[in-house]
Amino acid sequence: MPSSNARALAATIQPSPLPRFTIGRSKGGGWVVQDREGRVGGLFISESAALHFAADECDHDAAQIAITRTRTLLPFDRPDKGGHVH
């Protein structure tokens, strides 16, 4: 059974109102999945593939996925020599 301190801490943790994943287009025309937490993401050949990936990552919780329909393109840069994405 959790301690009263653990229950109190859990009661103060609120889920983020923002979706975890954003799906949009890259400059090259591919589909980009960006994770708000910076943990996972990728470049996909189709919107369907991007949506499938994001849905699997968040246990199919539709509230955790946003698809941009504007002309704003999401950046997807190649890693530098050290493996870091900018």
Rosetta constraint file for C-alpha pairs under 8 A:
AtomPair CA 2 CA 6 HARMONIC 5.92 0.50
AtomPair CA 2 CA 7 HARMONIC 6.40 0.50
AtomPair CA 3 CA 7 HARMONIC 6.33 0.50
AtomPair CA 4 CA 8 HARMONIC 6.06 0.50
AtomPair CA 5 CA 9 HARMONIC 6.17 0.50
AtomPair CA 6 CA 10 HARMONIC 6.12 0.50
AtomPair CA 7 CA 11 HARMONIC 6.14 0.50
AtomPair CA 8 CA 12 HARMONIC 6.57 0.50
AtomPair CA 9 CA 13 HARMONIC 6.63 0.50
AtomPair CA 18 CA 64 HARMONIC 7.41 0.50
AtomPair CA 19 CA 36 HARMONIC 7.59 0.50
AtomPair CA 19 CA 63 HARMONIC 6.24 0.50
AtomPair CA 19 CA 64 HARMONIC 4.05 0.50
AtomPair CA 19 CA 65 HARMONIC 5.27 0.50
AtomPair CA 19 CA 66 HARMONIC 6.14 0.50
AtomPair CA 20 CA 35 HARMONIC 5.71 0.50
AtomPair CA 20 CA 36 HARMONIC 5.10 0.50
AtomPair CA 20 CA 37 HARMONIC 7.06 0.50
AtomPair CA 20 CA 64 HARMONIC 4.94 0.50
AtomPair CA 20 CA 65 HARMONIC 6.21 0.50
AtomPair CA 21 CA 33 HARMONIC 6.50 0.50
AtomPair CA 21 CA 34 HARMONIC 5.54 0.50
AtomPair CA 21 CA 35 HARMONIC 4.66 0.50
AtomPair CA 21 CA 36 HARMONIC 6.00 0.50
AtomPair CA 21 CA 54 HARMONIC 6.54 0.50
AtomPair CA 21 CA 64 HARMONIC 6.11 0.50
AtomPair CA 21 CA 65 HARMONIC 4.82 0.50
AtomPair CA 21 CA 66 HARMONIC 6.18 0.50
AtomPair CA 22 CA 32 HARMONIC 7.97 0.50
AtomPair CA 22 CA 33 HARMONIC 5.74 0.50
AtomPair CA 22 CA 34 HARMONIC 5.24 0.50
AtomPair CA 22 CA 35 HARMONIC 6.65 0.50
AtomPair CA 22 CA 36 HARMONIC 7.60 0.50
AtomPair CA 22 CA 65 HARMONIC 5.93 0.50
AtomPair CA 22 CA 66 HARMONIC 4.79 0.50
AtomPair CA 22 CA 67 HARMONIC 5.72 0.50
AtomPair CA 22 CA 68 HARMONIC 7.07 0.50
AtomPair CA 23 CA 31 HARMONIC 6.86 0.50
AtomPair CA 23 CA 32 HARMONIC 5.57 0.50
AtomPair CA 23 CA 33 HARMONIC 4.64 0.50
AtomPair CA 23 CA 34 HARMONIC 6.49 0.50
AtomPair CA 23 CA 47 HARMONIC 7.94 0.50
AtomPair CA 23 CA 50 HARMONIC 6.94 0.50
AtomPair CA 23 CA 51 HARMONIC 7.35 0.50
AtomPair CA 23 CA 65 HARMONIC 7.47 0.50
AtomPair CA 23 CA 66 HARMONIC 6.18 0.50
AtomPair CA 23 CA 67 HARMONIC 4.64 0.50
AtomPair CA 23 CA 68 HARMONIC 6.13 0.50
AtomPair CA 24 CA 31 HARMONIC 5.63 0.50
AtomPair CA 24 CA 32 HARMONIC 5.38 0.50
AtomPair CA 24 CA 33 HARMONIC 6.84 0.50
AtomPair CA 24 CA 67 HARMONIC 5.99 0.50
AtomPair CA 24 CA 68 HARMONIC 5.17 0.50
AtomPair CA 24 CA 69 HARMONIC 7.24 0.50
AtomPair CA 24 CA 73 HARMONIC 6.56 0.50
AtomPair CA 24 CA 74 HARMONIC 5.94 0.50
AtomPair CA 25 CA 29 HARMONIC 5.88 0.50
AtomPair CA 25 CA 30 HARMONIC 5.68 0.50
AtomPair CA 25 CA 31 HARMONIC 4.61 0.50
AtomPair CA 25 CA 32 HARMONIC 5.77 0.50
AtomPair CA 25 CA 72 HARMONIC 7.90 0.50
AtomPair CA 25 CA 73 HARMONIC 5.32 0.50
AtomPair CA 25 CA 74 HARMONIC 5.87 0.50
AtomPair CA 26 CA 30 HARMONIC 5.32 0.50
AtomPair CA 26 CA 31 HARMONIC 5.99 0.50
AtomPair CA 26 CA 32 HARMONIC 6.13 0.50
AtomPair CA 26 CA 73 HARMONIC 5.34 0.50
AtomPair CA 26 CA 74 HARMONIC 5.27 0.50
AtomPair CA 26 CA 75 HARMONIC 5.99 0.50
AtomPair CA 26 CA 76 HARMONIC 6.44 0.50
AtomPair CA 27 CA 73 HARMONIC 6.26 0.50
AtomPair CA 27 CA 74 HARMONIC 7.56 0.50
AtomPair CA 27 CA 75 HARMONIC 7.35 0.50
AtomPair CA 30 CA 43 HARMONIC 6.39 0.50
AtomPair CA 30 CA 44 HARMONIC 5.85 0.50
AtomPair CA 30 CA 45 HARMONIC 5.42 0.50
AtomPair CA 30 CA 46 HARMONIC 6.75 0.50
AtomPair CA 31 CA 43 HARMONIC 5.61 0.50
AtomPair CA 31 CA 44 HARMONIC 4.93 0.50
AtomPair CA 31 CA 45 HARMONIC 6.15 0.50
AtomPair CA 31 CA 46 HARMONIC 5.94 0.50
AtomPair CA 31 CA 47 HARMONIC 5.81 0.50
AtomPair CA 31 CA 50 HARMONIC 6.35 0.50
AtomPair CA 32 CA 41 HARMONIC 7.39 0.50
AtomPair CA 32 CA 42 HARMONIC 5.76 0.50
AtomPair CA 32 CA 43 HARMONIC 4.62 0.50
AtomPair CA 32 CA 44 HARMONIC 6.20 0.50
AtomPair CA 32 CA 50 HARMONIC 6.86 0.50
AtomPair CA 32 CA 74 HARMONIC 6.74 0.50
AtomPair CA 32 CA 75 HARMONIC 7.95 0.50
AtomPair CA 32 CA 76 HARMONIC 6.98 0.50
AtomPair CA 33 CA 41 HARMONIC 4.93 0.50
AtomPair CA 33 CA 42 HARMONIC 5.33 0.50
AtomPair CA 33 CA 43 HARMONIC 6.52 0.50
AtomPair CA 33 CA 44 HARMONIC 7.86 0.50
AtomPair CA 33 CA 50 HARMONIC 6.16 0.50
AtomPair CA 33 CA 54 HARMONIC 7.03 0.50
AtomPair CA 34 CA 38 HARMONIC 7.37 0.50
AtomPair CA 34 CA 40 HARMONIC 7.20 0.50
AtomPair CA 34 CA 41 HARMONIC 4.99 0.50
AtomPair CA 34 CA 42 HARMONIC 6.99 0.50
AtomPair CA 35 CA 39 HARMONIC 6.25 0.50
AtomPair CA 35 CA 40 HARMONIC 5.76 0.50
AtomPair CA 35 CA 41 HARMONIC 5.76 0.50
AtomPair CA 42 CA 50 HARMONIC 7.99 0.50
AtomPair CA 43 CA 50 HARMONIC 7.56 0.50
AtomPair CA 43 CA 76 HARMONIC 7.42 0.50
AtomPair CA 44 CA 49 HARMONIC 6.16 0.50
AtomPair CA 44 CA 50 HARMONIC 5.58 0.50
AtomPair CA 45 CA 49 HARMONIC 6.86 0.50
AtomPair CA 45 CA 50 HARMONIC 7.81 0.50
AtomPair CA 46 CA 50 HARMONIC 6.40 0.50
AtomPair CA 47 CA 51 HARMONIC 6.06 0.50
AtomPair CA 48 CA 52 HARMONIC 6.06 0.50
AtomPair CA 49 CA 53 HARMONIC 6.25 0.50
AtomPair CA 50 CA 54 HARMONIC 6.28 0.50
AtomPair CA 51 CA 55 HARMONIC 5.95 0.50
AtomPair CA 52 CA 56 HARMONIC 6.18 0.50
AtomPair CA 53 CA 57 HARMONIC 6.28 0.50
AtomPair CA 54 CA 58 HARMONIC 6.41 0.50
AtomPair CA 54 CA 60 HARMONIC 7.94 0.50
AtomPair CA 54 CA 65 HARMONIC 7.01 0.50
AtomPair CA 55 CA 59 HARMONIC 6.04 0.50
AtomPair CA 55 CA 60 HARMONIC 4.38 0.50
AtomPair CA 55 CA 61 HARMONIC 6.70 0.50
AtomPair CA 55 CA 62 HARMONIC 7.17 0.50
AtomPair CA 55 CA 65 HARMONIC 7.47 0.50
AtomPair CA 56 CA 60 HARMONIC 5.82 0.50
AtomPair CA 58 CA 64 HARMONIC 6.79 0.50
AtomPair CA 61 CA 65 HARMONIC 7.55 0.50
AtomPair CA 68 CA 72 HARMONIC 7.71 0.50
AtomPair CA 77 CA 85 HARMONIC 6.09 0.50
AtomPair CA 77 CA 86 HARMONIC 6.10 0.50
AtomPair CA 78 CA 85 HARMONIC 6.00 0.50
AtomPair CA 78 CA 86 HARMONIC 7.55 0.50
AtomPair CA 79 CA 83 HARMONIC 4.94 0.50
AtomPair CA 79 CA 84 HARMONIC 4.86 0.50
AtomPair CA 79 CA 85 HARMONIC 4.24 0.50
AtomPair CA 79 CA 86 HARMONIC 6.93 0.50
AtomPair CA 80 CA 84 HARMONIC 5.43 0.50
AtomPair CA 80 CA 85 HARMONIC 6.34 0.50
AtomPair CA 80 CA 86 HARMONIC 7.71 0.50
